[in-house]
Amino acid sequence: MSANSIIQTTHLSKVYKNEVVETIALNDISFTIEKGEFVAIMGPSGSGKSTLMHILGALDLPTQGEYLLDGENVEKLSDDELADIRNRKIGFIFQAYNLLPRTSALKNVVLPMRYAGIPKEIRVEKATKYLKMVGLENRMEYAPNQLSGGQQQRVAIARALVMDPAILLADEPTGNIASVQAEEIMNVFQDLNDKGHTIIMITHESDIAEHAKRIIHLRDGKIINDGNGHKQKRAKNH
């Protein structure tokens, strides 16, 4: 693993078994992601991308192979150590936002820092900083039901950033929002990547994947292509 690598997978496989059938979800996957990359992992339903996301997010372990996250061998960690690495190294962004419904945008963003025991003054300062970064400085006291889908996803992005994770892991981040808002969210991701954040995005939508600088295509649990994205221009001017 090079000094600049943030993720390295070597011969990863994942097999699900029951009494009747054995399903190979991932079949001998190897790739490296460098610090500061913006990578889309895409493929149709059943391609293995959700399984790969769960392994990259330290939510599941491979059946075979090795996964290094920022130099740590993930499959050798205990459950407590896995929980710790998720909190320290990974900022999760989900399709469903996963915001607390009766809580302001600011308090939603503060929450991970409260769990981590970060002092209150620092929590508010960092939450404010990242809400401003995603363009919500005038919406910080709004509850999720007072925000559009795109704005709710921006809150989720700010929340993912406050613990200074090694990677942002976004699972179908535009799946619940209109196409105009989806373009705005992809602009936010591109801005964050320009600032040096490493982003890994799971998507089945090719036009969304093309905002990334690199696209890994999966099919039937294997990588069939690993190349450049195309849509590097901003969808609209800031």
Protein Blocks (a to p, Z undefined) as FASTA:
>chain_A
ZZkbcbdcehiacddddfkbccdfbghiaddddehiacdddddehilpmmmmmmmnopac
cfbdcddeehiafklpcfklmmmmmmmmpccddfklopafkbcfklmmmmmmmmnopafk
lmmmmmmmmmmmnopammmmpcfklpcfklmmmmmmmmmmmnopabdcdehkllmbcfkl
mmmmmmmmmmmmmnopacddddfbfklmmmpmbdcddeehiafbdcddfblccfbdZZ
